[in-house]
Amino acid sequence: MLESGQGARAIVDAKGLRQVSDTGAIDAAIDQILAANADKVAEYRSGKDKLLGFFVGQVMKATGGKANPGLVNEALKRKLAG
């Protein structure tokens, strides 16, 4: 900010650092991950709760680390429950 004179928002936008909070985009990424890992979904539903971390990691990887982690966790738990 000192070097460029730009505000924080302008720098975040210019460098593509904005966090993804669009639930539609997050849900789409989750749907793709769950479809590609049906075996792990079955394991999770049979009691392997620690696989939630695997799914979170895959969604974060798919979104370039920009997805809101809180929203990802909520959406994953909801989708994995049903």
Secondary structure, DSSP 4 states (H G I P E B T S, - for coil): -TTT---HHHHHHHHT-PPB--HHHHHHHHHHHHHHTHHHHHHHHTT-TTHHHHHHHHHHHHTTT-B-HHHHHHHHHHHHH-
